Amino acid sequence: MSPEHGPAIVAEGLGKVYQLSHRTDRHDTFRDALTAAAMAPWRRFRQLSGEDASMEDFWAVRDVSFSVPQGEVIGIVGRNGAGKSTLLKILSRIVEPTEGSARLRGRVASLLEVGTGFHPELSGRENIYMNGSILGMRKREIDTKFNEIVAFAEVEKFLDTPVKRYSSGMYVRLAFAVAAHLEPEILIVDEVLAVGDAEFQKRCLGKMKQISERGGRTVLFVSHNMAAINTLCSRAILLSGGRVAADGSTRSVVETYLSSSRQKGGDSTALHDAPGRRAGSFPHFTSMELLGRDGKAASAFSPGSEISIRIGLHVPNGLRAPKIGIGANNTRGERIFAVATYLSPTPISRIGETSSVLVNFKLPALYPGQYMFDASLSTEEGPFLDQVDEAATFEVLQDGYLGSSHPYFAEMGVVLVPSDWSVNSVAA
């Protein structure tokens, strides 16, 4: 397909609405269940007529328009819930848009989530041929790519095993290998590559770059890894609240995204009825608020940046020499670091009945991802008065902290360590 035939993808006013129900149907008795069944047609009529207040329209995507020239690699970025996955499902013909249209020229291969496009009861070999057939390829064409697919996926020993017995990593390796090697004109890839290991992710990024540069194919790539987006994509689209917030060069769009993430911080988290409060604790912690270097509320930070936490406390009669601790955990519940009054050269001698405590520190250069802060309060003698798990959540961003465009991988460890390398020539 030559460029004069027009863009590979054209989206015009795309929108997708879902109906959310705020009703909790609970049938305590058989009579309640019969009554609910009898009223079902009437409820359906009220929903269709717009009279049912328990139903709410939620626009996952709204008024999204853009075009993608053939051979362009475009990144789709945005926070969780921004509409990225819904947009890709519309473009992949998995869901129908509520409004607008999307035109795609050529064969489309999508890798949106583990399991997409594979039949669990069929073997890896059978799924390769089935996917090729779906793309309109003849068996002879698939035969020429078969060995290359198997080698890339590294599943030789399990080719004749039903894929339902594959690990998630094996599943994704084979799914990507099939999608990338069967020569689609358009390749759509969601964050699913994060399931693979570091080496496989690196090979996937290299393969996507190869098929766009050498094969002239179009790639849509969704990722939270800004280093990978910067390396692979010449252009990026930022989605926010289901709408296009920015569309332009990758560098400018990523800077806009990271800037908005740093500034995005809501009201302080109220802890009066915190679900993470441990049994036996008295609710002394009333709030926790995360602040950036500028003193404004924030929920996302760069590795190694300055951070402050403002803690609200209510302690009847006050407390002398309070021991306040803040611990940071990763999503697996592992403790990463902690700060505490009793470990500081400036401990607090006393807090009143109602107090606001501020702690300032430099965030370690953590591997990008989601983390949680726990909070604890105890007396000088040791007994805990209040302990709250997951009192606040924060995100560490991918922002090129190491000065390299190479993506970070979890296998590198917990913290990112800058380093300088050189070669000392030694005479033979």
Secondary structure, DSSP 4 states (H G I P E B T S, - for coil): --GGG--SEEEEEEEEEEEEE-------SHHHHHHHHHHHHHHHHHHHTT--TTEEEEEEEEEEEEEE-TT-EEEEE--TTSSHHHHHHHHTTSS--SEEEEEE-S-EEEE-STTTT--TTSBHHHHHHHHHHHTT--HHHHHHHHHHHHHHHT-GGGTTSBGGGS-HHHHHHHHHHHHHHS--SEEEE-GGGGGS-HHHHHHHHHHHHHHHHTT--EEEEE-S-HHHHHHH-SEEEEEETTEEEEEEEHHHHHHHHHHHHHH---SPEE-TT-TTBPTT----EEEEEEE-TTSSB-SEE-TT-EEEEEEEEE-TT-EES-EEEEEEEETT--EEEEEEGGGSSS---EE-SEEEEEEEEEPP-BPSEEEEEEEEEE-TT--EEEEEEEEEEEEE--S-TTS--SPP-GGG-SB-------------
